[in-house]
């Protein structure tokens, strides 16, 4: 599973990009599945790409993203959340890795979404200010053969942070009803067939 850009990583793995993976189900939380690449940043000359990366980790940009991420901004879009949300940008090697990612063109998940043929939970914060749920969540349903959508109410882009109990309950129900039940049925079928 994956949330946001992590959803693109999960799609890459689930679409057969991970040969050592045995995937029986998937959970995508406000996932970036239909936004390909990094746009014109992929063709920036090295010095401009490095300058662009500095903007990505700037406090004003991180504050803006922090405000867009939450439904309950007063409770969750705090200075502490911005500091934590920016920590990865301050790690040694992050700038170089980000430039390398940009130069690679980034993830290209949109054409791989239809290849996901396992039961998939599409979990979306109803008030996502980063990726519009009415557009993107519906695209998953229209594209994937075995997807179900569950909305998390009064929630922005990060349900696992803003509504953790509802998110955990929804994931638990999906895992119990779809994944565990499917695996038991497959095991019983294999046993009945002498496997």
N, C-alpha and C positions, 0 to 999 in steps of 0.2 A: 504494500500500500504506500501511498504518498500523499502529501498535502502540498497544494500550490505547485511550485516548480518540481517538488518531489514527486508529484503525480506524473510529470513527464518522464522522470526516471523509472517509475513503476511501469509505465506504458512501454518504455523501451525493453524492460525485462520481460514483461508479460507478452510482448509480441514476438517472442522468440529470440531476442537479442542476448539473452542469458542462457547459454546452452546447459549450464549446470543447475539451473533452477527447475524445480518441480512446482508449478503454480496451480493451486486448486481453487483459488478465489482471489479477488482483488477488492481493495477499498481505496477509493479516490475521493479526497476531501478538497473541495474547491480547487480542483486540479487544472493545471495548464495542459490541456490536451489538444487544443485547437489554435494555439498560438505558436507558430513555428519560428525558430531561429531568433536572432537578435537584431534583425533588420539591418540598416546601413552601418551599424557599429562593426559588423564583420569585416568591412572593407576599410576601416580607418587605419591610417599609417600608425606605426608603433607609438610615437610620442603623443598623438592625439588620443589613441586608445588608453594610454596610461593616464592622461588628463581626465578622460571620461570616467575612468574607474575611480579617480579621486572624488569626482562629483557623486558617484554612487554611494560612497561612504560618508559623504558630508552630513553634518547634523541637520541642516535644513531639509535635505531630501529625505533622510531617515524619519524626521518628524512628520513630514507630509505623508509618507507611507504608513507611519504609525496611526495617524488620524484616519486614513482611508481603510485601515484594516479592521476596525471595530465598530460595532453597532452602539455599544455603551461606551462612548469615548471618555466620559468622566471617570469611569471606574478603571478602564483598561488602557486607554491611550495616554499613559502617564510618562513622565520623564524616565522613570525606572524601566518601563517597557521599551522605550527608545534606546536606552543604554544597552539593555540585553539584546535587543534586535540588531544592534550594530556591532556587537562583540566579534562576530565572525569576520567582519571587515577589517578588524585590527590585528588579526593573526598574522604572524610572519608568513610570507609567501602568498597571502590572499590576493594582493594586487596583481602579481605575475600570473597566478592561476586564473584570475578573472579575465585578464587580457588574452590569455591562451584560449579560454572558453569562448570569448567574443570572436577571436580570429577563426575558430573552428566552425563558426556559424551557429553554435548552440544546438539544442535539441530540436528534432523534427518529428514530433509525435503524431501530428494530425492524420497522416496516412497509415499509421500503425494501430490506431484506436480500433478499427474494425477487425483487426486480427486477434483481439482479446476475446476468447471464446469460453472463458470461465465465468461463473457467477460473479457479478461485480456490483458493489454498493457504491453509488454516487451520492455522496453526502455533501450538502451545500448549505452554507449560512444564507438565510433568506435575504439579508441586507448586505451582502458582499459588495464592498465598494471598490474592489480590485478587479475581479472577474464577474461580470454580470451573469447571475445564475439563470435567469429566464432564457438567455441565449445559449450559454455554454453547457449548462446541465442538460438542456433539451437536446443539444447536439450529441451528447453521450448516449442518451436514450435512442435517438434516431440512428446511431451508427453501430452500437454494440448489440450483439445478438442476445445477451443475457444480463442486462443491466436493470437495476432498480434505483429509483431516486428517492431519497429521503431529505426533506428540508429540516434545518434546525432554525427555529424561530428566534427572533430578537437576537440575531447573531450576524457578525460580519464575516470576514475572510478566514478567520481562524477558529472554527468551532471547538477544536480540541483545547483551546485556551479560554475562550469566552463562555462556552456552554459545555464544560467537560462532562458533567453527569449525563446530559442528554446525548452527547456524542458517544460516550462509552456504552450507554444503554442501547443505542441504535446499532453500534458495531457488534455488541454482544448478541443481540437478537439475530442479526444477519449471520454471524458466525454459527450460532446454534441451529437456526432454521435452514440455512442454505448450505453452508460448508460442511458442518459435521453430519447433517442429514444426508447430503450427497455422498460423502465418503463412506458412511455406513451402508447406504444402498449399493454403492459400487463394490464394497467388500462382500456383501451378501450375494451379489450377482456373480462375482468371481468364484466364491466358494461353491455356489450352486452349479456352476459350470466346470467344476473340477480344477479351478485355478488357484 
